[in-house]
Amino acid sequence: MSLCLLVNFLPFCVALALTGCSLAPDYQRPAMPVPQQFSLSQNGLVNAADNYQNAGWRTFFVDNQVKTLISEALVNNRDLRMATLKCRRHGRNIV
């Protein structure tokens, strides 16, 4: 009985002891080439994004079917209408 237990338990003990012996070197994180300051103006996409942001959805979408669907959704959206009314009501209270 004890020999059977020893045969089954010995590989587990050896594996457990070997996990503590790491031969891998310590990991050194490489230095990243990051500039000291980041400027958004260096990125050419920022100007394009500003143009699209200020354009509005009618100029952003070119497909007439999409424009029609958005217009119908805006006209028939009761939640949006209620939110607009609440914003206007709160705007009067603030000012």
Phi and psi restraints in degrees (range 20) as a CNS / XPLOR table:
assign (resid 1 and name C) (resid 2 and name N)
       (resid 2 and name CA) (resid 2 and name C) 1.0 -71.0 20.0 2
assign (resid 2 and name N) (resid 2 and name CA)
       (resid 2 and name C) (resid 3 and name N) 1.0 -30.4 20.0 2
assign (resid 2 and name C) (resid 3 and name N)
       (resid 3 and name CA) (resid 3 and name C) 1.0 -68.1 20.0 2
assign (resid 3 and name N) (resid 3 and name CA)
       (resid 3 and name C) (resid 4 and name N) 1.0 -40.3 20.0 2
assign (resid 3 and name C) (resid 4 and name N)
       (resid 4 and name CA) (resid 4 and name C) 1.0 -64.2 20.0 2
assign (resid 4 and name N) (resid 4 and name CA)
       (resid 4 and name C) (resid 5 and name N) 1.0 -41.1 20.0 2
assign (resid 4 and name C) (resid 5 and name N)
       (resid 5 and name CA) (resid 5 and name C) 1.0 -65.5 20.0 2
assign (resid 5 and name N) (resid 5 and name CA)
       (resid 5 and name C) (resid 6 and name N) 1.0 -39.6 20.0 2
assign (resid 5 and name C) (resid 6 and name N)
       (resid 6 and name CA) (resid 6 and name C) 1.0 -66.7 20.0 2
assign (resid 6 and name N) (resid 6 and name CA)
       (resid 6 and name C) (resid 7 and name N) 1.0 -40.6 20.0 2
assign (resid 6 and name C) (resid 7 and name N)
       (resid 7 and name CA) (resid 7 and name C) 1.0 -65.3 20.0 2
assign (resid 7 and name N) (resid 7 and name CA)
       (resid 7 and name C) (resid 8 and name N) 1.0 -37.2 20.0 2
assign (resid 7 and name C) (resid 8 and name N)
       (resid 8 and name CA) (resid 8 and name C) 1.0 -80.3 20.0 2
assign (resid 8 and name N) (resid 8 and name CA)
       (resid 8 and name C) (resid 9 and name N) 1.0 -30.9 20.0 2
assign (resid 8 and name C) (resid 9 and name N)
       (resid 9 and name CA) (resid 9 and name C) 1.0 -88.7 20.0 2
assign (resid 9 and name N) (resid 9 and name CA)
       (resid 9 and name C) (resid 10 and name N) 1.0 -26.6 20.0 2
assign (resid 9 and name C) (resid 10 and name N)
       (resid 10 and name CA) (resid 10 and name C) 1.0 -63.1 20.0 2
assign (resid 10 and name N) (resid 10 and name CA)
       (resid 10 and name C) (resid 11 and name N) 1.0 -46.5 20.0 2
assign (resid 10 and name C) (resid 11 and name N)
       (resid 11 and name CA) (resid 11 and name C) 1.0 -60.7 20.0 2
assign (resid 11 and name N) (resid 11 and name CA)
       (resid 11 and name C) (resid 12 and name N) 1.0 -35.5 20.0 2
assign (resid 11 and name C) (resid 12 and name N)
       (resid 12 and name CA) (resid 12 and name C) 1.0 -64.2 20.0 2
assign (resid 12 and name N) (resid 12 and name CA)
       (resid 12 and name C) (resid 13 and name N) 1.0 -42.9 20.0 2
assign (resid 12 and name C) (resid 13 and name N)
       (resid 13 and name CA) (resid 13 and name C) 1.0 -65.9 20.0 2
assign (resid 13 and name N) (resid 13 and name CA)
       (resid 13 and name C) (resid 14 and name N) 1.0 -40.8 20.0 2
assign (resid 13 and name C) (resid 14 and name N)
       (resid 14 and name CA) (resid 14 and name C) 1.0 -65.1 20.0 2
assign (resid 14 and name N) (resid 14 and name CA)
       (resid 14 and name C) (resid 15 and name N) 1.0 -44.4 20.0 2
assign (resid 14 and name C) (resid 15 and name N)
       (resid 15 and name CA) (resid 15 and name C) 1.0 -63.0 20.0 2
assign (resid 15 and name N) (resid 15 and name CA)
       (resid 15 and name C) (resid 16 and name N) 1.0 -39.7 20.0 2
assign (resid 15 and name C) (resid 16 and name N)
       (resid 16 and name CA) (resid 16 and name C) 1.0 -65.6 20.0 2
assign (resid 16 and name N) (resid 16 and name CA)
       (resid 16 and name C) (resid 17 and name N) 1.0 -39.4 20.0 2
assign (resid 16 and name C) (resid 17 and name N)
       (resid 17 and name CA) (resid 17 and name C) 1.0 -69.6 20.0 2
assign (resid 17 and name N) (resid 17 and name CA)
       (resid 17 and name C) (resid 18 and name N) 1.0 -35.9 20.0 2
assign (resid 17 and name C) (resid 18 and name N)
       (resid 18 and name CA) (resid 18 and name C) 1.0 -73.9 20.0 2
assign (resid 18 and name N) (resid 18 and name CA)
       (resid 18 and name C) (resid 19 and name N) 1.0 -23.3 20.0 2
assign (resid 18 and name C) (resid 19 and name N)
       (resid 19 and name CA) (resid 19 and name C) 1.0 -68.5 20.0 2
assign (resid 19 and name N) (resid 19 and name CA)
       (resid 19 and name C) (resid 20 and name N) 1.0 -23.3 20.0 2
assign (resid 19 and name C) (resid 20 and name N)
       (resid 20 and name CA) (resid 20 and name C) 1.0 -79.0 20.0 2
assign (resid 20 and name N) (resid 20 and name CA)
       (resid 20 and name C) (resid 21 and name N) 1.0 -12.6 20.0 2
assign (resid 20 and name C) (resid 21 and name N)
       (resid 21 and name CA) (resid 21 and name C) 1.0 -98.1 20.0 2
assign (resid 21 and name N) (resid 21 and name CA)
       (resid 21 and name C) (resid 22 and name N) 1.0 91.1 20.0 2
assign (resid 21 and name C) (resid 22 and name N)
       (resid 22 and name CA) (resid 22 and name C) 1.0 -96.4 20.0 2
assign (resid 22 and name N) (resid 22 and name CA)
       (resid 22 and name C) (resid 23 and name N) 1.0 125.9 20.0 2
assign (resid 22 and name C) (resid 23 and name N)
       (resid 23 and name CA) (resid 23 and name C) 1.0 -99.8 20.0 2
assign (resid 23 and name N) (resid 23 and name CA)
       (resid 23 and name C) (resid 24 and name N) 1.0 -1.7 20.0 2
assign (resid 23 and name C) (resid 24 and name N)
       (resid 24 and name CA) (resid 24 and name C) 1.0 -74.8 20.0 2
assign (resid 24 and name N) (resid 24 and name CA)
       (resid 24 and name C) (resid 25 and name N) 1.0 142.3 20.0 2
assign (resid 24 and name C) (resid 25 and name N)
       (resid 25 and name CA) (resid 25 and name C) 1.0 -71.5 20.0 2
assign (resid 25 and name N) (resid 25 and name CA)
       (resid 25 and name C) (resid 26 and name N) 1.0 159.4 20.0 2
assign (resid 25 and name C) (resid 26 and name N)
       (resid 26 and name CA) (resid 26 and name C) 1.0 -64.6 20.0 2
assign (resid 26 and name N) (resid 26 and name CA)
       (resid 26 and name C) (resid 27 and name N) 1.0 137.2 20.0 2
assign (resid 26 and name C) (resid 27 and name N)
       (resid 27 and name CA) (resid 27 and name C) 1.0 -74.7 20.0 2
assign (resid 27 and name N) (resid 27 and name CA)
       (resid 27 and name C) (resid 28 and name N) 1.0 129.1 20.0 2
assign (resid 27 and name C) (resid 28 and name N)
       (resid 28 and name CA) (resid 28 and name C) 1.0 -113.3 20.0 2
assign (resid 28 and name N) (resid 28 and name CA)
       (resid 28 and name C) (resid 29 and name N) 1.0 118.0 20.0 2
assign (resid 28 and name C) (resid 29 and name N)
       (resid 29 and name CA) (resid 29 and name C) 1.0 -70.7 20.0 2
assign (resid 29 and name N) (resid 29 and name CA)
       (resid 29 and name C) (resid 30 and name N) 1.0 128.7 20.0 2
assign (resid 29 and name C) (resid 30 and name N)
       (resid 30 and name CA) (resid 30 and name C) 1.0 -70.9 20.0 2
assign (resid 30 and name N) (resid 30 and name CA)
       (resid 30 and name C) (resid 31 and name N) 1.0 150.6 20.0 2
assign (resid 30 and name C) (resid 31 and name N)
       (resid 31 and name CA) (resid 31 and name C) 1.0 -73.8 20.0 2
assign (resid 31 and name N) (resid 31 and name CA)
       (resid 31 and name C) (resid 32 and name N) 1.0 135.3 20.0 2
assign (resid 31 and name C) (resid 32 and name N)
       (resid 32 and name CA) (resid 32 and name C) 1.0 -93.8 20.0 2
assign (resid 32 and name N) (resid 32 and name CA)
       (resid 32 and name C) (resid 33 and name N) 1.0 136.7 20.0 2
assign (resid 32 and name C) (resid 33 and name N)
       (resid 33 and name CA) (resid 33 and name C) 1.0 -78.2 20.0 2
assign (resid 33 and name N) (resid 33 and name CA)
       (resid 33 and name C) (resid 34 and name N) 1.0 83.8 20.0 2
assign (resid 33 and name C) (resid 34 and name N)
       (resid 34 and name CA) (resid 34 and name C) 1.0 -110.2 20.0 2
assign (resid 34 and name N) (resid 34 and name CA)
       (resid 34 and name C) (resid 35 and name N) 1.0 131.5 20.0 2
assign (resid 34 and name C) (resid 35 and name N)
       (resid 35 and name CA) (resid 35 and name C) 1.0 -66.3 20.0 2
assign (resid 35 and name N) (resid 35 and name CA)
       (resid 35 and name C) (resid 36 and name N) 1.0 157.3 20.0 2
assign (resid 35 and name C) (resid 36 and name N)
       (resid 36 and name CA) (resid 36 and name C) 1.0 -66.5 20.0 2
assign (resid 36 and name N) (resid 36 and name CA)
       (resid 36 and name C) (resid 37 and name N) 1.0 -37.7 20.0 2
assign (resid 36 and name C) (resid 37 and name N)
       (resid 37 and name CA) (resid 37 and name C) 1.0 -130.0 20.0 2
assign (resid 37 and name N) (resid 37 and name CA)
       (resid 37 and name C) (resid 38 and name N) 1.0 142.7 20.0 2
assign (resid 37 and name C) (resid 38 and name N)
       (resid 38 and name CA) (resid 38 and name C) 1.0 -109.4 20.0 2
assign (resid 38 and name N) (resid 38 and name CA)
       (resid 38 and name C) (resid 39 and name N) 1.0 128.9 20.0 2
assign (resid 38 and name C) (resid 39 and name N)
       (resid 39 and name CA) (resid 39 and name C) 1.0 -116.3 20.0 2
assign (resid 39 and name N) (resid 39 and name CA)
       (resid 39 and name C) (resid 40 and name N) 1.0 131.1 20.0 2
assign (resid 39 and name C) (resid 40 and name N)
       (resid 40 and name CA) (resid 40 and name C) 1.0 -70.3 20.0 2
assign (resid 40 and name N) (resid 40 and name CA)
       (resid 40 and name C) (resid 41 and name N) 1.0 -23.8 20.0 2
assign (resid 40 and name C) (resid 41 and name N)
       (resid 41 and name CA) (resid 41 and name C) 1.0 -70.7 20.0 2
assign (resid 41 and name N) (resid 41 and name CA)
       (resid 41 and name C) (resid 42 and name N) 1.0 -18.1 20.0 2
assign (resid 41 and name C) (resid 42 and name N)
       (resid 42 and name CA) (resid 42 and name C) 1.0 -71.8 20.0 2
assign (resid 42 and name N) (resid 42 and name CA)
       (resid 42 and name C) (resid 43 and name N) 1.0 -23.5 20.0 2
assign (resid 42 and name C) (resid 43 and name N)
       (resid 43 and name CA) (resid 43 and name C) 1.0 -87.2 20.0 2
assign (resid 43 and name N) (resid 43 and name CA)
       (resid 43 and name C) (resid 44 and name N) 1.0 123.0 20.0 2
assign (resid 43 and name C) (resid 44 and name N)
       (resid 44 and name CA) (resid 44 and name C) 1.0 -70.3 20.0 2
assign (resid 44 and name N) (resid 44 and name CA)
       (resid 44 and name C) (resid 45 and name N) 1.0 -19.5 20.0 2
assign (resid 44 and name C) (resid 45 and name N)
       (resid 45 and name CA) (resid 45 and name C) 1.0 -75.6 20.0 2
assign (resid 45 and name N) (resid 45 and name CA)
       (resid 45 and name C) (resid 46 and name N) 1.0 -18.3 20.0 2
assign (resid 45 and name C) (resid 46 and name N)
       (resid 46 and name CA) (resid 46 and name C) 1.0 -65.4 20.0 2
assign (resid 46 and name N) (resid 46 and name CA)
       (resid 46 and name C) (resid 47 and name N) 1.0 -43.0 20.0 2
assign (resid 46 and name C) (resid 47 and name N)
       (resid 47 and name CA) (resid 47 and name C) 1.0 -64.4 20.0 2
assign (resid 47 and name N) (resid 47 and name CA)
       (resid 47 and name C) (resid 48 and name N) 1.0 -40.2 20.0 2
assign (resid 47 and name C) (resid 48 and name N)
       (resid 48 and name CA) (resid 48 and name C) 1.0 -64.9 20.0 2
assign (resid 48 and name N) (resid 48 and name CA)
       (resid 48 and name C) (resid 49 and name N) 1.0 -40.0 20.0 2
assign (resid 48 and name C) (resid 49 and name N)
       (resid 49 and name CA) (resid 49 and name C) 1.0 -65.6 20.0 2
assign (resid 49 and name N) (resid 49 and name CA)
       (resid 49 and name C) (resid 50 and name N) 1.0 -38.9 20.0 2
assign (resid 49 and name C) (resid 50 and name N)
       (resid 50 and name CA) (resid 50 and name C) 1.0 -63.4 20.0 2
assign (resid 50 and name N) (resid 50 and name CA)
       (resid 50 and name C) (resid 51 and name N) 1.0 -40.4 20.0 2
assign (resid 50 and name C) (resid 51 and name N)
       (resid 51 and name CA) (resid 51 and name C) 1.0 -63.3 20.0 2
assign (resid 51 and name N) (resid 51 and name CA)
       (resid 51 and name C) (resid 52 and name N) 1.0 -43.1 20.0 2
assign (resid 51 and name C) (resid 52 and name N)
       (resid 52 and name CA) (resid 52 and name C) 1.0 -69.0 20.0 2
assign (resid 52 and name N) (resid 52 and name CA)
       (resid 52 and name C) (resid 53 and name N) 1.0 -34.9 20.0 2
assign (resid 52 and name C) (resid 53 and name N)
       (resid 53 and name CA) (resid 53 and name C) 1.0 -67.3 20.0 2
assign (resid 53 and name N) (resid 53 and name CA)
       (resid 53 and name C) (resid 54 and name N) 1.0 -36.9 20.0 2
assign (resid 53 and name C) (resid 54 and name N)
       (resid 54 and name CA) (resid 54 and name C) 1.0 -87.2 20.0 2
assign (resid 54 and name N) (resid 54 and name CA)
       (resid 54 and name C) (resid 55 and name N) 1.0 -8.2 20.0 2
assign (resid 54 and name C) (resid 55 and name N)
       (resid 55 and name CA) (resid 55 and name C) 1.0 -75.5 20.0 2
assign (resid 55 and name N) (resid 55 and name CA)
       (resid 55 and name C) (resid 56 and name N) 1.0 -38.4 20.0 2
assign (resid 55 and name C) (resid 56 and name N)
       (resid 56 and name CA) (resid 56 and name C) 1.0 94.8 20.0 2
assign (resid 56 and name N) (resid 56 and name CA)
       (resid 56 and name C) (resid 57 and name N) 1.0 162.3 20.0 2
assign (resid 56 and name C) (resid 57 and name N)
       (resid 57 and name CA) (resid 57 and name C) 1.0 -75.5 20.0 2
assign (resid 57 and name N) (resid 57 and name CA)
       (resid 57 and name C) (resid 58 and name N) 1.0 -25.7 20.0 2
assign (resid 57 and name C) (resid 58 and name N)
       (resid 58 and name CA) (resid 58 and name C) 1.0 -67.8 20.0 2
assign (resid 58 and name N) (resid 58 and name CA)
       (resid 58 and name C) (resid 59 and name N) 1.0 -32.9 20.0 2
assign (resid 58 and name C) (resid 59 and name N)
       (resid 59 and name CA) (resid 59 and name C) 1.0 -88.8 20.0 2
assign (resid 59 and name N) (resid 59 and name CA)
       (resid 59 and name C) (resid 60 and name N) 1.0 -22.0 20.0 2
assign (resid 59 and name C) (resid 60 and name N)
       (resid 60 and name CA) (resid 60 and name C) 1.0 -72.9 20.0 2
assign (resid 60 and name N) (resid 60 and name CA)
       (resid 60 and name C) (resid 61 and name N) 1.0 -45.8 20.0 2
assign (resid 60 and name C) (resid 61 and name N)
       (resid 61 and name CA) (resid 61 and name C) 1.0 -89.4 20.0 2
assign (resid 61 and name N) (resid 61 and name CA)
       (resid 61 and name C) (resid 62 and name N) 1.0 133.0 20.0 2
assign (resid 61 and name C) (resid 62 and name N)
       (resid 62 and name CA) (resid 62 and name C) 1.0 -104.8 20.0 2
assign (resid 62 and name N) (resid 62 and name CA)
       (resid 62 and name C) (resid 63 and name N) 1.0 -17.7 20.0 2
assign (resid 62 and name C) (resid 63 and name N)
       (resid 63 and name CA) (resid 63 and name C) 1.0 -78.5 20.0 2
assign (resid 63 and name N) (resid 63 and name CA)
       (resid 63 and name C) (resid 64 and name N) 1.0 126.4 20.0 2
assign (resid 63 and name C) (resid 64 and name N)
       (resid 64 and name CA) (resid 64 and name C) 1.0 -66.0 20.0 2
assign (resid 64 and name N) (resid 64 and name CA)
       (resid 64 and name C) (resid 65 and name N) 1.0 -33.0 20.0 2
assign (resid 64 and name C) (resid 65 and name N)
       (resid 65 and name CA) (resid 65 and name C) 1.0 -66.3 20.0 2
assign (resid 65 and name N) (resid 65 and name CA)
       (resid 65 and name C) (resid 66 and name N) 1.0 -39.4 20.0 2
assign (resid 65 and name C) (resid 66 and name N)
       (resid 66 and name CA) (resid 66 and name C) 1.0 -66.5 20.0 2
assign (resid 66 and name N) (resid 66 and name CA)
       (resid 66 and name C) (resid 67 and name N) 1.0 -41.9 20.0 2
assign (resid 66 and name C) (resid 67 and name N)
       (resid 67 and name CA) (resid 67 and name C) 1.0 -61.3 20.0 2
assign (resid 67 and name N) (resid 67 and name CA)
       (resid 67 and name C) (resid 68 and name N) 1.0 -40.3 20.0 2
assign (resid 67 and name C) (resid 68 and name N)
       (resid 68 and name CA) (resid 68 and name C) 1.0 -65.5 20.0 2
assign (resid 68 and name N) (resid 68 and name CA)
       (resid 68 and name C) (resid 69 and name N) 1.0 -44.0 20.0 2
assign (resid 68 and name C) (resid 69 and name N)
       (resid 69 and name CA) (resid 69 and name C) 1.0 -62.9 20.0 2
assign (resid 69 and name N) (resid 69 and name CA)
       (resid 69 and name C) (resid 70 and name N) 1.0 -41.7 20.0 2
assign (resid 69 and name C) (resid 70 and name N)
       (resid 70 and name CA) (resid 70 and name C) 1.0 -66.3 20.0 2
assign (resid 70 and name N) (resid 70 and name CA)
       (resid 70 and name C) (resid 71 and name N) 1.0 -41.9 20.0 2
assign (resid 70 and name C) (resid 71 and name N)
       (resid 71 and name CA) (resid 71 and name C) 1.0 -61.1 20.0 2
assign (resid 71 and name N) (resid 71 and name CA)
       (resid 71 and name C) (resid 72 and name N) 1.0 -44.8 20.0 2
assign (resid 71 and name C) (resid 72 and name N)
       (resid 72 and name CA) (resid 72 and name C) 1.0 -63.9 20.0 2
assign (resid 72 and name N) (resid 72 and name CA)
       (resid 72 and name C) (resid 73 and name N) 1.0 -39.6 20.0 2
assign (resid 72 and name C) (resid 73 and name N)
       (resid 73 and name CA) (resid 73 and name C) 1.0 -65.0 20.0 2
assign (resid 73 and name N) (resid 73 and name CA)
       (resid 73 and name C) (resid 74 and name N) 1.0 -39.7 20.0 2
assign (resid 73 and name C) (resid 74 and name N)
       (resid 74 and name CA) (resid 74 and name C) 1.0 -68.4 20.0 2
assign (resid 74 and name N) (resid 74 and name CA)
       (resid 74 and name C) (resid 75 and name N) 1.0 -37.7 20.0 2
assign (resid 74 and name C) (resid 75 and name N)
       (resid 75 and name CA) (resid 75 and name C) 1.0 -70.1 20.0 2
assign (resid 75 and name N) (resid 75 and name CA)
       (resid 75 and name C) (resid 76 and name N) 1.0 -39.9 20.0 2
assign (resid 75 and name C) (resid 76 and name N)
       (resid 76 and name CA) (resid 76 and name C) 1.0 -95.3 20.0 2
assign (resid 76 and name N) (resid 76 and name CA)
       (resid 76 and name C) (resid 77 and name N) 1.0 5.8 20.0 2
assign (resid 76 and name C) (resid 77 and name N)
       (resid 77 and name CA) (resid 77 and name C) 1.0 -88.7 20.0 2
assign (resid 77 and name N) (resid 77 and name CA)
       (resid 77 and name C) (resid 78 and name N) 1.0 103.1 20.0 2
assign (resid 77 and name C) (resid 78 and name N)
       (resid 78 and name CA) (resid 78 and name C) 1.0 -69.7 20.0 2
assign (resid 78 and name N) (resid 78 and name CA)
       (resid 78 and name C) (resid 79 and name N) 1.0 -35.9 20.0 2
assign (resid 78 and name C) (resid 79 and name N)
       (resid 79 and name CA) (resid 79 and name C) 1.0 -63.2 20.0 2
assign (resid 79 and name N) (resid 79 and name CA)
       (resid 79 and name C) (resid 80 and name N) 1.0 -41.2 20.0 2
assign (resid 79 and name C) (resid 80 and name N)
       (resid 80 and name CA) (resid 80 and name C) 1.0 -66.5 20.0 2
assign (resid 80 and name N) (resid 80 and name CA)
       (resid 80 and name C) (resid 81 and name N) 1.0 -39.1 20.0 2
assign (resid 80 and name C) (resid 81 and name N)
       (resid 81 and name CA) (resid 81 and name C) 1.0 -64.1 20.0 2
assign (resid 81 and name N) (resid 81 and name CA)
       (resid 81 and name C) (resid 82 and name N) 1.0 -42.5 20.0 2
assign (resid 81 and name C) (resid 82 and name N)
       (resid 82 and name CA) (resid 82 and name C) 1.0 -65.6 20.0 2
assign (resid 82 and name N) (resid 82 and name CA)
       (resid 82 and name C) (resid 83 and name N) 1.0 -39.4 20.0 2
assign (resid 82 and name C) (resid 83 and name N)
       (resid 83 and name CA) (resid 83 and name C) 1.0 -65.0 20.0 2
assign (resid 83 and name N) (resid 83 and name CA)
       (resid 83 and name C) (resid 84 and name N) 1.0 -39.2 20.0 2
assign (resid 83 and name C) (resid 84 and name N)
       (resid 84 and name CA) (resid 84 and name C) 1.0 -64.4 20.0 2
assign (resid 84 and name N) (resid 84 and name CA)
       (resid 84 and name C) (resid 85 and name N) 1.0 -43.2 20.0 2
assign (resid 84 and name C) (resid 85 and name N)
       (resid 85 and name CA) (resid 85 and name C) 1.0 -63.9 20.0 2
assign (resid 85 and name N) (resid 85 and name CA)
       (resid 85 and name C) (resid 86 and name N) 1.0 -40.1 20.0 2
assign (resid 85 and name C) (resid 86 and name N)
       (resid 86 and name CA) (resid 86 and name C) 1.0 -64.7 20.0 2
assign (resid 86 and name N) (resid 86 and name CA)
       (resid 86 and name C) (resid 87 and name N) 1.0 -39.7 20.0 2
assign (resid 86 and name C) (resid 87 and name N)
       (resid 87 and name CA) (resid 87 and name C) 1.0 -64.5 20.0 2
assign (resid 87 and name N) (resid 87 and name CA)
       (resid 87 and name C) (resid 88 and name N) 1.0 -41.3 20.0 2
assign (resid 87 and name C) (resid 88 and name N)
       (resid 88 and name CA) (resid 88 and name C) 1.0 -65.9 20.0 2
assign (resid 88 and name N) (resid 88 and name CA)
       (resid 88 and name C) (resid 89 and name N) 1.0 -40.7 20.0 2
assign (resid 88 and name C) (resid 89 and name N)
       (resid 89 and name CA) (resid 89 and name C) 1.0 -64.1 20.0 2
assign (resid 89 and name N) (resid 89 and name CA)
       (resid 89 and name C) (resid 90 and name N) 1.0 -43.9 20.0 2
assign (resid 89 and name C) (resid 90 and name N)
       (resid 90 and name CA) (resid 90 and name C) 1.0 -70.2 20.0 2
assign (resid 90 and name N) (resid 90 and name CA)
       (resid 90 and name C) (resid 91 and name N) 1.0 -30.9 20.0 2
assign (resid 90 and name C) (resid 91 and name N)
       (resid 91 and name CA) (resid 91 and name C) 1.0 -65.1 20.0 2
assign (resid 91 and name N) (resid 91 and name CA)
       (resid 91 and name C) (resid 92 and name N) 1.0 -36.4 20.0 2
assign (resid 91 and name C) (resid 92 and name N)
       (resid 92 and name CA) (resid 92 and name C) 1.0 -68.9 20.0 2
assign (resid 92 and name N) (resid 92 and name CA)
       (resid 92 and name C) (resid 93 and name N) 1.0 -35.1 20.0 2
assign (resid 92 and name C) (resid 93 and name N)
       (resid 93 and name CA) (resid 93 and name C) 1.0 -70.7 20.0 2
assign (resid 93 and name N) (resid 93 and name CA)
       (resid 93 and name C) (resid 94 and name N) 1.0 -32.4 20.0 2
assign (resid 93 and name C) (resid 94 and name N)
       (resid 94 and name CA) (resid 94 and name C) 1.0 -73.8 20.0 2
assign (resid 94 and name N) (resid 94 and name CA)
       (resid 94 and name C) (resid 95 and name N) 1.0 -42.9 20.0 2
